Structures are given as C-alpha cells and as structure tokens.
Amino acid sequence: MAIAAFSAMSILLITSIIFPNPFSDLAQQFFSPILKNSPPEQQPPQDQSCISRTQKASYQKKSPSPVPSPYLLSKLRDYERRHKNCEPFSEPFNRTLKLLTGNSTTNSTESDYRYVVFTLHVNGLGNRMLGLSSAFLYALLTDRVLLVDFGPDMADIFCEPFKNSTWLLPDGFPFRNQFYSPKFREAHSFGTLLRDNSNFTQSVPPLPPPILHLFLSYEYNDYDKLFYRDENQEFLQGVPWLTLRSDQYFVPYLFLMPRFRAELERLFPDKETVFHHLGNYLFNPSNQAWGLITRFYDAYLARADERIGLQVRVFNTKASPIPLVAKQLLKCTQSEGILPQLQVSTNSSFSSVKVTNNTSSTKTKAVLIGSLYREFYEEMKYAYWTRASVDGGGESVGFHQASHEGSQNSESNSHNMKALADIYLLSLCDVLVTSRWSTFGYVAQAIGRVKPWILNVPNTNYSGDRLPERACRRAVSMEPCFHYPPSYDMKKKVVVDGEVGTGPPVVHCEDVSWGLKLVNGRQIERLE
C-alpha cells in the first residue's frame, strides 16, 4: 500500500511539473490508468460531458500502463492551445477561410494559419479511426489544426477530444458538398497538380494554391503517392487548407521520411505504442457509446478470471465459408492454449463429462465473439457445450456476443455505435485473437495494448477445403499495419521498389506481406 501511494504521489509530482493543473484533460487522458488506485482525494474530477475520459482507467486493468514521453505531452499541450485559438469561427479561422471565398487580400503563402480537414472514406469504423489518427499525427508534425467532416453516420460516436473547443467542420464550409465528388479530386488533388506540372520538381515550383486535396486511400494513384516524397512536403507547407482522405494507417511511412523521422523518434521512443497513445487521446467513446460498453462488460465479462476476445472478420463468405473458418478458430484457440482442449468423442455425438472434485478452483473464462456473424458464437458455444474438455472441467468457459449485424453498413449511425462498442469491449480483453487484414482488430489490439494471435482465415480459392497448417501466429507488435504503402502497385499487385528501406522500427507486417508496421527492433515472422 505504501509503495502504491508513493507511486501515485510520484506521478502527481511529475504531472504537476508537466501540467499547470495535474487534473487537466490531457493529464487525465494519459495518467488516469496510473492514478486509478490512488486515494479518493487524489482522483481527478469526472467530466460529465465525456464520462469515458476518466472512467476508462477503471476498466483498463492491464499494467504497467505505458507513459507517453514528456515531449509528446508538451506537443499535445501546444496543439490544444493552437486548436483553441484557431477553432471554427475564431478570428484566425475566419481570416483563413477568406482565402477560399476570394475575399482575402492576403496571399496563400502569407497566411499564418494552416489546417488539415479529414474527410471520411466509405470503409468501416476501423479504417476511419486509423486514417483519422494518421491525419492528426500529420497535423501535429506540420503545425496544422485538424478538423473533421463527420456526417450523420458518425454523430455522437466520440467525445470532442479537445475540451471547450470543437474539431467538427462547420456547416457551410466552402467545397464541403464537393469533398466526395470525383470532380473535386480531379480539380484540387495534389496528384493532379503534380501530373499537370511537369516542371514541378525544378527549382521554381508553382505558387501554392489556397486548398489542396491529399488522396491517400488504398486506391490512390502514382501521382497521389508522391505525397510521401520528402521534398514535396516543403511545398505542401505553404498550402493553408489541406483536405485529406485516407482509410489507411500511414504512420509507419512517416517514420521513413527524413523530414519527420527525428521528431517522431522524440515523440515516440516506444514505437509499439504510437496508436495506443493517439487512439486513447482522440477516441473517447461518447456517453451513449460508453453506456453500451460498460453495461455489457459489467453484465458478462467483469467477473471472469480471464477475458478472451475472438475477433473474426470474413471478407468473402464464399471463399471463406463460415463453418471452415469456425474450425480454424477452434484449432487456433486450442492449439495455442487459449481455450481448453476438447475431447474427441468416438462413441456418440456428445462426449461424457469427466469426474472432478475440484469445482471450487475452476477458472472462469469469458469469451467475447466480435463478428458480423452470429454463426461463430453458435459454433463455439455448441462445441464447448457438447464436448467435455480434456482436463476434466478445470476451466469454465462462457461465450458472449454484443452484436451481429450480418453485414457492414458504415453509413448507419447505430451500426457505427455498435462497432465502437465491440472495439472497446475487445480492447478490454486479456487475450485477443484477431483476423488477418482486419483494421477493426488492429484498433482493438492497439487501444487495449494486447499483442494478438492473428487468425489465418482459410481461403478455398487457394487451399480448397483444407485448413492452413498454421492456424494462427502471435503478433510481435500491437501496432496496426499500413496495408497499401506507396511501394505497392494496386494494378499490378506487386511491390514496385523493393523493401523501401525497411528494418526496425519499420518492417513488413505478419498478415500483409507488402504492408508496413512499427516494431521495437525486432524482425517479424510472417503468417503464410
């Protein structure tokens, strides 16, 4: 108890040095997991507009909690001041807005303020959160203010990350009704500018326009990819308004760019906690979403000795039939000791129970199924109901599923609310099995600081009805994978420039051979 009290007081001393008010929002964001066991008088006050901001710590039981670098904390404090000063309808915002309406007497390059507007991709919530966190880090690196264009499908999913200011793009913003039009991309994208200016790389580039669109989604073309060329960042720095559309976690490639590398090294000494820190800072569930999370957790998961999350993403049920994937899931969880080994019954369809007198020491495991499909819950529950475990009942296993939508519907607000609830419930599990390629799983593992087992989802187009020999493999980093770095040619489906200088901290992913992810000085064994 004395040690715990000393630790809490030590953290309070550190935060009082870094923050004028140690119970500031930023301090709560990062240090509440550390302070959760401190005496009541040292607990931060609860923010009723965003209960999850302070309550998350009591649900995130894993320790030790990674502490962000002092430099990251100072940069976030600087950013919050900049955001408050330049938020929508502020004097700097209104002045910079005039550059888009033609009512400004200031040249674009003379503007003192810079913005990046994140526009949503049609892909699911996992992709959106990865793209948005990447855009925020880019804003942090380039001294811009981040605004987001959330439609009705994203309303009240997250709290405002910056208290007493907003990150929401206001109605009536110029070009807003054109953001998702191919004509807007053709007219305003950086890729188009490069394509149409053959002398761009010469000593005198064109004058920066007031607005440029950065199209960094998976289907971007070779000109769009030139965003990642280091020398082009100087030109982009002169553009007051950047709109950015991405469904990718492009953070690993920022570490490969000389312009940003040193700063990123200072911000994130631990490369495997980049999204953990960014995600926990930006994505606090709204009170409505937090209610969905906590009610389910308290009812079904809280009292278990161990919580296990099984996140199953099937992109094509014809190529990956659900019964075949369910067999692979059973194979993975049993072979890796995640769930008890089941008896193989030869005399009947149901196996008999083994006699055990050790019921008082039975370990309880609560298994959360995270999937669009109900069938995985039914298959797993049926297997553990009808077949006894090899150890004769040393573990009690219960299965639960919060939602099963059947199909992805990212334009639905209720669908996205349930998706966020599933992500956070999975992040609160002690053990995770995720699916290869799944951004949903990436977000859950990174927020929860869990290195998952990656399920090798079978594909009959390649292996017929045979299950891949290796059912799953442990990830070496909880960081998400950048699926489509500029080195990958979508049309030819090949890597066009070799290893793009990879090596710790940036290596190829376990589940996507050409993808990139961050690690702390280790090489990765790929999932075949």
Disulfide bonds with the S-S distance in Angstrom:
Cys50-Cys159 2.13
Cys332-Cys472 2.12
Cys481-Cys509 2.07
